[in-house]
Amino acid sequence: MGVGTRFVLDGEVAEVVEVAANDHGVSVGLRIGAGRRMVILGLRELLDSRRARPIADCGDTSADERGEPASIILAELSAVQRARVLERAGHIREVLTGYRAGSVELAAAGEPRTGFDPCLPLTRRYEAKAAELGVGVRTIKQWVSLFRADGEAGLAPKPSMRRGVVGNSDERWVETALEVMVEHVDQSRPSRTMVIERTNARVVARFGEGVVRVPSRATAFRVLEQLERRHPTFRLSTKRNRDIAARPAGVYGKLRPTRPGEYLLMDTTRLDVFAVDPVTLRWVQAELTVGMDWYTRCVVGIRVTPVSTKAVDAAATLYQAFRPRPAGKDWPAHAVWPEHGIPRSLLVDVEAIDGPMAGAASPAIVPETVVIDHGKIYVSEHLTSVCQRMGISIQPARLRTGRDKGPVERFFRTIREDLLQALPGYKGPDVHSRGLAPESEAFFYLDELEDIIREWVAVVYHHRPHEGLLDPHLPTLELSPAMMFEHGMARAGYIEVPRDPDLAYEFLRTHWRTIQHYGVEIAGRRYNGPGLDPYRNVTSGYGGAAHGRWPIQVDSDDITRVYFRDPDSRRWHTLEWEHAPSLQMPFSEDALVFARRLAKEKYTYPDDRIAVADLLERWSLGLGSSMQERRVALRLSREPADLEVTAAAPSAEVGDDDSDDELDLPGGDPGAGPIDEDDFYAEALEDV
């Protein structure tokens, strides 16, 4: 508020003509109504009283004429221009009030000067100031009018109207060109010449010949350069252009994690590096599935698969959040996390330690919500049922909106730029970046590639500061994922991950089957074991979709055995496939389907035993040359699944005291005998 500000006071228009400081605060002089009577009010009384209401358009004359508010006009001035405006404003205040500061309380020595006494008529003061500055009286009157309307901003020089290239062209042509560019969002990249020609033709067809002024070719190119900033079409890749076009028009929103484990981001990407096929010794592409804690950016699950990823791989990645993989033997100390179940504070006799203490490759968390995209493996019944059993909510991202999982997408770029491009066999993100023969350089097997990625994440990524990690109370402090995890633990506390030794079975796919006298049958395969004896030809007590059937847990990567849980003793039993004795390795469901199809073409009455034997013979002779055969062989030749339930011996009965073999669950000891659930926590520290 200043001189010239207008109010509605008691229904009449009042204009501020004077602002003065006194012993009681600040007083305001107002000219009210058509009679221009003078009223003095306190500033607080004027602003707090319901009698007065400021007029919104006061001081907006410059905004109407110049298109900018007074604050922006003054901010655009240089130091010399600003000093000139302030000096001119002092002259005008002296004309109006007799004082350069505009108030008698701030009067300088010798004020008011001769010729500017407030008692003199205003016309004589105009003439005195015009003679002093060497300008006409009309100029002084114009300055006074501008000062009363807009204050000091009214005395500022008018900015030149700098109209851009788009502004100098016909708006109808510009809007039509933008319309043509938008139409190519989902199409291949057009040339600028084609866009100009289509725009010219559409303008003529829409408005008529000669109605819209068509810019020259050079001007049209400059217009498209300006429009490129609003809607990228020519410079970036078409995929990037589609991502930009799909941005929301309103204010961006995001989920804001407040503690570790609140949101777990899961996604899969095709790696830009080739690995070696252990069967054919040829290069093959691989996919990486990761699980990332949003709050800390810690990668808690890693899974490298050949060719394509399945739902069981996504479940295995989620399982690693509960049961981290063990750290490498030669990893540095800062990259090793405390073993799951070890207390946060522990007193250990150093002399009793034989060798380095075991540790985990990543922190253990309890995911509350999993953020996924709409990929087939993530919306599968397998993964959704696992999340339901574990009490994990599922938050699907929006379709074709990668920014909903921004941190994990950024991780994929980081691993490509910081790790993969330094490895032999790196092929680049696209065909334009590929070398001459990158597949000829590949020598890493799939399991080796996964170990390299896992070690890089633990040693480098978890201990490097991230720009997206910060504490709002210390915004300049750079935090790494490991530091952010410690910060989250101190802030929200530590939630112990479930210590159920049978947790791995919860991540397998459930099949509901009846138990017959010969066992259970799944997809034409028969499984049997002594654990089924009490329940043969017995209807289960499960309701709903079970319809009296029994739950059988199946690992699709190894169908040589399935798992059944005794409802009374709550012990798990391993059921062996009838053809498993002829196999010396895990056998996937995809391999059996493919073997059945081959045997059907070769034999009149094929069975699973003949089909499996024939398939293994083809592989041993090196005939697995088709793409489908190679994919099946790749999945069979990789490391055992992270769930590690396939490591059990065929005849092992979990919890059976008469059996010498136990299920090799994470953290378990195959030779330690049956697991005593009552004393499980005590045994967790025996190795220490």
Buried (B, 14 or more C-beta within 10 A) or exposed (E): BEBBBBBEBEEEBBBBBBBBEEEEEEBBBBBBBEEEEEBEBBBEEBEEBEBBEBBEEBBBBBBEEBEBBBEBBBEEBEEEEBEBBEEBBBBBBBBBBBBBBBBBEEBEEEBBBEBBEEEBEEEEBBBBBBEBEEEEBEBBBEBBEBBBBBBBBBBBEEEEEEEEBBEEBBEBBBEBBBEBBEEBBEEEEBEBEEBBEBBBEBBBEEBEEEEBEBBEEEBBBBBBBBBBEEBBBBEBEBEEBBBEBBEEEEEEEEEEBEBBBBBBBBBBBBBBBBBBBBBBEEBBBBBBBBBBBBBBBBBBBBBBBBBBBBBBBBBBBBBBBBBBBBBBEEBEEEBBBBBBBBEEEEEEEEEEEEEEBBBBBBBBBBBBBBBBBEBEBBBBEBBBBBBEEBEBEBBEBEEEBBBBBBBBBBBBEBBBEEBBBEBEBBBBBEEEEBEEEBBEBBEBBBBEBBBBBBBBBBBBBBBEEBEEBBEEEEEEEEBBBBBBBBBBBEEBEBEEBEBEBBBBBBBBBBBBBBBEEEBBBBEEBBBBBEBBEEBBEEEBEBEEEBEEBBBBBBBBBBBBBBBBBBBEEEBBBBBBBBBBEBBEEBBBBBBBEBBBEBBEEEEEEBEBEBBBBBBBEBBEEEEBEEEEBBBBBBBBBBEBBBBBBBBBBBBBBBBBEEBEBBBBBBBBEBEEEBBEBEEBEEBBEEEE
